[in-house]
Amino acid sequence: MSDSLKVEADIDYIGKANVIVRNVSKRYVISQSRSDDANTVRSGKNKIVVDALSDVSLVAKPAESVGLIGLNGSGKSTLLKLIAGGEAPTSGEILVRSQPMLMGVSPALQQNLSGEANIYLGCLALGMTPDEAKEQIEVIAEWTELGDAIKRPMSTYSSGMGARLGFAISTAVNPEILLIDEALSTGDAAFGAKAQDRMSELLDRAGNLFLVSHSIGQIEKNCQRTVWINKGRIISDGPTDEVSPTYHEWARLMGKPNKDPAHEYLESIISNYKSPSIVFE
């Protein structure tokens, strides 16, 4: 990553970025109930072109926790996938200092296998070595407090037990760049305090956090910075205590029968946002 990086909005970011998203767009071509990357298929008759992201730019330096907010279909999850490297942008570029870890609500657990076997396989799927995965079996088994059930097939678990195990596996990682799509859940309200402590430890270990959540409260609790995405474009990016109140106000206006004030308010937010100019020399 070049030290000649220039971010017009904040000179402190020069050469310090962990993640750079530069003029990124993502287009899909939809036909016959299929969605394909626009890089791999051509648009044409009976095909619908969807721009999931349009000219998105942002820079994140080490230790920043970034929340992504916006309505369903705004492009939040698409941006996470691109940062994770699971998909390539249609145009633009993404640079990262280390391999990001994209975490969903829970890993795909195998119902016919024991809890111990699922711990091992889940940790391998998260990028651990076989030895590291083996070491996690006892650690995670103890944390979940599942007792002898950890040796039984997952098919014998209650939904709460399964969710607790999935949460424990998901939060066993130690990533430099952590991407979370939607809030993690234990499925067990009585286990909530212990789970929150584990989640806090995970966030402390991560060099960077990108969190997608429909709960603005989750963003306010865990993220210093918030990026608001609307129809594939970033329309606000700044400290959470500045962006969050504007989102709350827009949501309040949207809840009224007359949507015109909400639309006007949104337009004012869009007009006030200036995308960073990222230049490599």
Secondary structure by P-SEA (a helix, b strand, c coil): ccccccccccccccccccccccbbbbbbbbccccccccccccccccbbbbcccccccccccccbbbbbbbcccccaaaaaaaaaccccccccccccccbbbbbcccccccccccaaaaaaaaaaaacccaaaaaaaaaaaaaaaccccccccccccccaaaaaaaaaaaaacccccbbbbccccccccccaaaaaaaaaaaaaaaccbbbbbcccaaaaaacccbbbbbccccccccccaaaaaaaaaaaaaaaacccaaaaaaaaaaaaaaccccccccc
